[in-house]
C-alpha cells in the first residue's frame, strides 16, 4: 500500500475552533479513510473508528478529527508533557516533503498539547526540540461522554485545530542552544500553500488498554522489554513499522480550491 492521498479544499468562511466540526466550512471537506493499524497490510483492523478532515486558507491549516471511544481517559495537564503516554491524537507535518525540518502536534482528551520540531528523523540522529511551540495554535477538544469516569459508556471525542502557517518555521537554535546542524533550505516553511501544492502529512492515534482498579482507570499494561508497544497505534497512512518518524511513509495532502475526493461525509 502506497501513501494515501487527500485533497484539502480551501475553506470559505470562518472556522470557530471549539472542538466541534459543525461550521459550514467543514462540509466542504471529505473524511479521510478510516485509520488503520500503523503496520498496515495484514495487521488487525482497529476496533475503534478514527477519521480526519483537512481545510486551509491563507492564514491556517485546519485539522479536524473524530475518535470513537467508550472509555474517555487522560491524565496529563502540562503543556509539552509526553502526551502519547495518554490516549491522544497526533498531527505530523512535513512542508518540504523531504523528511527534514518537520513538525509534530499531539493533543489528549484534556486538551493538553505537545508540539515539537525535528530537523531530521530519530533514526538519523534527529532530536526533538520540545522548546519549539506553534505560536498562535488554536486547539480544542469536545467530549461526548465523561472524562475519567469508568461508571458509564462514552461515545468518543473530537479534535479541532487551526495551525498558523507563519508558525511552521524551524527554530533558529537546536536543542542545545546552538545553531541548527544545517540551515533549512528555502521552501514552504512559514508560508501558505498555493493551489496545487502538496505536503507530506500524517495522523496518528494512540489508544491504551485500560482496566478499572478502585473505581479508577489504569493502564492494563505498560511498556517493557518484552512488550514495547502495548498501546494501539492507528494511523491514516500506514507506516509499515511502529514508528511515526518515517516521513517517507506519510500521506500526500494536495491543497486545492474545491474538493476532488469522493469519500462520503
GIVENRA-V566413 format. One record per pair of residues at least 24 apart in sequence whose C-alpha atoms are under 6 Angstrom apart, sorted by the first residue. I is the first residue (numbers start at 1). J is the second residue. D is the distance in Angstrom with one decimal. If there is no record, write none. Layout:
i=I j=J d=D
i=I j=J d=D
//
This chain:
i=3 j=237 d=5.8
i=3 j=249 d=5.9
i=3 j=250 d=6.0
i=3 j=251 d=4.7
i=4 j=237 d=5.4
i=4 j=251 d=4.7
i=5 j=251 d=5.7
i=5 j=252 d=4.7
i=5 j=253 d=5.8
i=6 j=253 d=4.8
i=7 j=253 d=5.9
i=7 j=254 d=4.8
i=7 j=255 d=6.0
i=8 j=54 d=5.4
i=8 j=55 d=5.3
i=8 j=254 d=6.0
i=8 j=255 d=5.0
i=8 j=256 d=5.9
i=9 j=55 d=5.5
i=9 j=256 d=4.9
i=9 j=257 d=5.2
i=9 j=258 d=5.0
i=9 j=259 d=5.0
i=10 j=55 d=5.8
i=10 j=56 d=4.8
i=10 j=57 d=5.4
i=10 j=257 d=5.1
i=11 j=55 d=5.9
i=11 j=56 d=5.8
i=11 j=57 d=5.9
i=17 j=160 d=5.9
i=18 j=140 d=5.4
i=19 j=140 d=4.6
i=19 j=141 d=4.2
i=19 j=142 d=4.8
i=19 j=158 d=5.9
i=19 j=159 d=4.9
i=19 j=160 d=4.5
i=30 j=263 d=5.7
i=30 j=265 d=5.4
i=31 j=265 d=5.9
i=35 j=234 d=5.8
i=35 j=235 d=4.9
i=35 j=236 d=4.6
i=36 j=234 d=5.2
i=36 j=235 d=5.5
i=37 j=234 d=4.5
i=38 j=233 d=5.6
i=38 j=234 d=5.2
i=38 j=235 d=5.5
i=38 j=238 d=4.9
i=38 j=239 d=5.4
i=39 j=238 d=6.0
i=39 j=239 d=5.8
i=39 j=240 d=4.2
i=39 j=241 d=5.1
i=40 j=238 d=4.8
i=40 j=240 d=5.7
i=58 j=192 d=5.7
i=59 j=164 d=5.8
i=60 j=162 d=5.6
i=60 j=163 d=5.2
i=60 j=164 d=4.5
i=60 j=165 d=5.6
i=61 j=162 d=5.7
i=61 j=163 d=5.0
i=62 j=161 d=5.6
i=62 j=162 d=4.6
i=63 j=160 d=5.8
i=63 j=161 d=5.1
i=64 j=159 d=5.4
i=64 j=160 d=4.5
i=65 j=158 d=5.5
i=65 j=159 d=5.1
i=66 j=158 d=4.4
i=67 j=156 d=5.6
i=67 j=157 d=5.4
i=67 j=158 d=6.0
i=68 j=155 d=6.0
i=68 j=156 d=4.3
i=69 j=155 d=5.5
i=69 j=156 d=4.1
i=70 j=153 d=5.2
i=70 j=154 d=4.3
i=70 j=155 d=5.3
i=71 j=154 d=5.7
i=72 j=147 d=4.9
i=72 j=148 d=6.0
i=73 j=147 d=5.6
i=73 j=148 d=4.8
i=74 j=109 d=5.9
i=77 j=112 d=5.6
i=79 j=112 d=6.0
i=79 j=113 d=5.5
i=79 j=114 d=5.9
i=80 j=114 d=4.0
i=87 j=206 d=5.2
i=87 j=207 d=4.8
i=88 j=205 d=5.7
i=88 j=206 d=5.3
i=89 j=204 d=5.9
i=89 j=205 d=4.6
i=90 j=203 d=5.5
i=90 j=204 d=4.9
i=91 j=203 d=4.8
i=92 j=201 d=5.5
i=92 j=202 d=5.1
i=93 j=201 d=4.8
i=94 j=200 d=5.1
i=95 j=188 d=6.0
i=95 j=199 d=5.1
i=97 j=199 d=5.8
i=97 j=200 d=5.2
i=99 j=247 d=5.2
i=111 j=140 d=5.9
i=111 j=141 d=5.6
i=121 j=245 d=5.7
i=129 j=175 d=5.3
i=134 j=167 d=5.4
i=135 j=167 d=5.5
i=137 j=163 d=5.2
i=138 j=162 d=5.1
i=165 j=190 d=5.1
i=165 j=191 d=5.5
i=165 j=192 d=5.6
i=166 j=190 d=4.1
i=166 j=191 d=5.9
i=195 j=255 d=5.3
i=195 j=256 d=4.9
i=196 j=255 d=5.5
i=196 j=256 d=5.8
i=197 j=254 d=5.9
i=197 j=255 d=5.7
i=198 j=253 d=5.4
i=198 j=254 d=4.3
i=199 j=252 d=5.9
i=199 j=253 d=5.4
i=200 j=250 d=5.7
i=200 j=251 d=5.6
i=200 j=252 d=4.8
i=201 j=250 d=5.5
i=201 j=251 d=5.3
i=202 j=250 d=5.0
i=202 j=251 d=5.5
i=203 j=235 d=5.6
i=203 j=236 d=5.5
i=204 j=234 d=5.7
i=204 j=235 d=4.3
i=205 j=233 d=5.8
i=205 j=234 d=5.1
i=206 j=232 d=5.7
i=206 j=233 d=4.9
i=207 j=231 d=5.7
i=207 j=232 d=5.1
//
